[in-house]
Amino acid sequence: MAGSREIRNKIKSVKNTQKITRAMEMVAASKMRKAQDRMKKARPYGEKIRNVAAHMSKANTEYRHPFLIERDTVKRIGIIVVTSDKGLCGGLNTNVLRRTLSEMKKWQTEGEEIEVCCIGNKGLGFMSRVRANIISQVIGLGDAPDMERLIGAVKVVLDGYTEDRFDRVYIFYNRFVNTMKQEPVMEKLLPLTDDKMQSKSESSSKVAWDYIYEPEAKPVIDDVMVRYVEALIYQAVTENMASEQSARMVAMKAASDNAGNVIDELTLIYNKSRQAAITKELSEIVGGAAAV
């Protein structure tokens, strides 16, 4: 059995760790609420631009945007992987990266080439280790995502689809369900489909929309479609950040609870060791007195 001093040092070390995990839990809880607010505030804009993009895609115009055109064959795929910059958030990043790697292996067996855009340091490190073809990256977004920082990396993928370098574009991220549940999802960004752009409130509507374009249809439709896809990506990033803070809060709470259990076990061992030492000393004293 370990000595009393060694056990006391272990208890002190675990208590210090517990203080850190409790502090991180409270910080994550505060950031989680802010991340959820950002996620909710981004939804009205995403819903409105979804409606506009859906109407314009069905408008009677001679010009059809490349994002709406389905490719006959799929030989090259672009993917956007959204992860966190920091760890200590349970299996959040592991789950989405496992899902991404599984899909990549399936596409590779079908002879399709894959190029990756990484949003987040954890995804960038993982894709570098598996020797994926990384074409763009953005890390260090902080607690609040900035669209201006995302546009550069995202534009590489969108231009690749417009220039026929990609036949499809997918995005992988963690969808926020609730504080205790975050699920890794894969969504097809391009080409845009009718069910993706159509809102629930207009799913049963059969009204055909049309617009008067100034100066002409092409630049207006191009700008709206690009803004719509960027809104989808921004929404995915905000969902992933809300999931990250929730997962970190849960992970730190579990770590604090486990530290408490370890402290209780070490305290019990320490008390038994101390009791055994006292009993031994008493036995020696009684034995010495009896010998005299």
BELKAMO-V132359 format. One record per pair of residues at least 6 apart in sequence whose C-alpha atoms are under 6 Angstrom apart, sorted by the first residue. I is the first residue (numbers start at 1). J is the second residue. D is the distance in Angstrom with one decimal. If there is no record, write none. Layout:
# BELKAMO-V132359
i/j/d
I/J/D
I/J/D
This chain:
# BELKAMO-V132359
i/j/d
11/263/5.8
18/256/5.2
18/259/5.8
21/252/5.3
21/256/5.7
25/249/4.7
25/252/5.1
28/245/5.3
28/249/5.1
29/249/5.8
32/242/5.8
32/245/4.9
32/246/5.8
35/242/4.9
36/242/5.5
39/238/5.3
46/231/5.9
50/197/5.3
54/197/5.2
54/198/5.8
55/209/5.6
59/209/5.4
59/210/4.6
67/191/5.0
67/192/5.9
68/191/5.4
68/192/5.2
70/191/5.9
74/167/5.4
75/112/4.7
76/112/5.4
76/113/4.7
76/114/5.9
76/166/4.9
76/167/5.5
77/114/4.9
77/166/5.3
77/167/5.9
77/168/5.1
77/169/5.8
78/114/5.8
78/115/4.9
78/116/5.9
78/166/6.0
78/169/4.7
79/116/5.0
79/169/5.5
79/170/4.7
79/171/5.5
80/116/6.0
80/117/4.7
80/118/5.9
80/171/4.6
81/118/5.1
81/119/6.0
81/171/6.0
81/172/4.9
82/119/4.8
82/173/5.0
83/93/6.0
83/120/4.8
83/123/5.5
84/120/4.9
85/120/4.8
85/121/4.4
85/122/5.7
89/247/5.1
89/248/3.9
89/251/5.9
90/251/5.6
96/184/4.9
115/133/5.0
115/134/5.9
116/133/6.0
116/134/4.7
116/135/5.9
117/134/6.0
117/135/5.9
117/136/4.9
117/137/5.6
118/124/5.4
118/137/4.7
119/137/5.8
119/138/5.1
120/139/4.7
121/139/5.4
136/153/5.2
137/153/5.6
160/166/5.8
168/190/5.5
169/189/5.4
169/190/4.9
170/187/5.6
170/188/4.4
170/189/5.3
171/186/5.8
171/187/5.4
172/185/5.8
172/186/4.7
173/184/5.7
173/185/5.8
174/183/5.4
174/184/4.3
174/240/5.0
175/182/5.6
175/183/5.3
175/239/5.5
176/182/4.9
176/239/5.5
176/243/5.1
179/246/5.3
182/243/5.9
